[in-house]
Amino acid sequence: MEFPRKFYKDSELTFLWHYMMTIGEQNLPQQVLQPESLFETKGEKLVLEIGCGKGAFLCQYALNFPQNCILGVEWDAYCSNSTAKKIAKMKLKNAAVMRGDLFYFLRDLMPAGSIDEVHIYFPDPWPKRRHHKKRLALREGFLEQIYRVLKPGKRLFHWATDHEEYNTLALKAFRNFPNAKILQENNAEPTHGIETGFEKKYKKEGRKIYRSVIEFSKP
Ligand SMILES: C[S@@+](CC[C@H](N)C(=O)[O-])C[C@H]1O[C@@H](n2cnc3c(N)ncnc32)[C@H](O)[C@@H]1O
């Protein structure tokens, strides 16, 4: 079901943006997003992290790569707030977080050809069969939206999960997607040596981790 949504900046945590459903406001003005306006600095690259959790990867990436801007998208209010607080505490001008559903954010707000690189780490696996349709990477139109928002050229998509079945299905979807090629399959190292929050936890538990790098080519 479609709902009108509103995009607005958090009044207290200025690195936090919300793209949330609105009840009773049916005719919201058309929103055109200029992604660079989300950051306090200009970046050479715009990197997107999907489901950034509490921001462990996002903040470390922003610290290590001050020349790039990184946007995290996270629909959980507690997690997106934690990320925004971390960004503020670390005084990162090149990081921001958006609370809301990534799919609608991409579809409705992100201009085509605006993102250099995409990262998605440990997306919720929804193990119960009746929840499988909620798996983000397999959602209808997800890869099409990713492809649409990527800039032309060869663009990287970093993927990691601990869930074998979800991983197999996602790799199949990447393989079948036109203009996508798997560069590293299940054996990639943590991107730029940065482990995510869930990765640290799962490694301690001894879980196997499947990390891959996919390249999208766009004319
Ligand atoms: C298992 S956690 C992984 C967090 C982080 N990537 C890590 O590796 O530590 C998955 C995160 O994705 C978020 N998420 C799931 N579906 C989402 C969606 N459609 N839009 C935005 N965030 C989403 C969840 O709220 C959760 O914080």
The ligand as an SDF file (V2000), in Angstrom:
LIG
                    3D

 27 29  0  0  0  0  0  0  0  0999 V2000
   21.0700   -7.0030   10.9240 C   0  0  0  0  0  0  0  0  0  0  0  0
   21.1890   -5.2710   10.8860 S   0  0  0  0  0  0  0  0  0  0  0  0
   22.8200   -4.9510   10.2690 C   0  0  0  0  0  0  0  0  0  0  0  0
   23.3490   -3.6020   10.6580 C   0  0  0  0  0  0  0  0  0  0  0  0
   24.7210   -3.2220   10.0710 C   0  0  0  0  0  0  0  0  0  0  0  0
   24.6990   -3.2120    8.6340 N   0  0  0  0  0  0  0  0  0  0  0  0
   25.7860   -4.1470   10.5550 C   0  0  0  0  0  0  0  0  0  0  0  0
   26.3150   -4.9380    9.7480 O   0  0  0  0  0  0  0  0  0  0  0  0
   26.1420   -4.0700   11.7310 O   0  0  0  0  0  0  0  0  0  0  0  0
   20.1650   -4.8430    9.4820 C   0  0  0  0  0  0  0  0  0  0  0  0
   19.7300   -3.4060    9.5530 C   0  0  0  0  0  0  0  0  0  0  0  0
   19.0180   -3.0630    8.3560 O   0  0  0  0  0  0  0  0  0  0  0  0
   17.9200   -2.2180    8.7190 C   0  0  0  0  0  0  0  0  0  0  0  0
   16.9240   -2.3190    7.6150 N   0  0  0  0  0  0  0  0  0  0  0  0
   16.2970   -3.4380    7.1980 C   0  0  0  0  0  0  0  0  0  0  0  0
   15.4710   -3.1830    6.1630 N   0  0  0  0  0  0  0  0  0  0  0  0
   15.5650   -1.8570    5.9190 C   0  0  0  0  0  0  0  0  0  0  0  0
   14.9600   -0.9870    4.9840 C   0  0  0  0  0  0  0  0  0  0  0  0
   14.0630   -1.4350    4.0990 N   0  0  0  0  0  0  0  0  0  0  0  0
   15.2930    0.3160    4.9920 N   0  0  0  0  0  0  0  0  0  0  0  0
   16.2020    0.7750    5.9010 C   0  0  0  0  0  0  0  0  0  0  0  0
   16.8240   -0.0060    6.8320 N   0  0  0  0  0  0  0  0  0  0  0  0
   16.5150   -1.2980    6.8340 C   0  0  0  0  0  0  0  0  0  0  0  0
   17.4590   -2.7880   10.0480 C   0  0  0  0  0  0  0  0  0  0  0  0
   16.7240   -1.8660   10.8130 O   0  0  0  0  0  0  0  0  0  0  0  0
   18.7980   -3.1460   10.7110 C   0  0  0  0  0  0  0  0  0  0  0  0
   19.3320   -2.0980   11.4980 O   0  0  0  0  0  0  0  0  0  0  0  0
  1  2  1  0
  2  3  1  0
  2 10  1  0
  3  4  1  0
  4  5  1  0
  5  6  1  0
  5  7  1  0
  7  8  2  0
  7  9  1  0
 10 11  1  0
 11 12  1  0
 11 26  1  0
 12 13  1  0
 13 14  1  0
 13 24  1  0
 14 15  1  0
 14 23  1  0
 15 16  2  0
 16 17  1  0
 17 18  1  0
 17 23  2  0
 18 19  1  0
 18 20  2  0
 20 21  1  0
 21 22  2  0
 22 23  1  0
 24 25  1  0
 24 26  1  0
 26 27  1  0
M  CHG  2   2   1   9  -1
M  END
$$$$
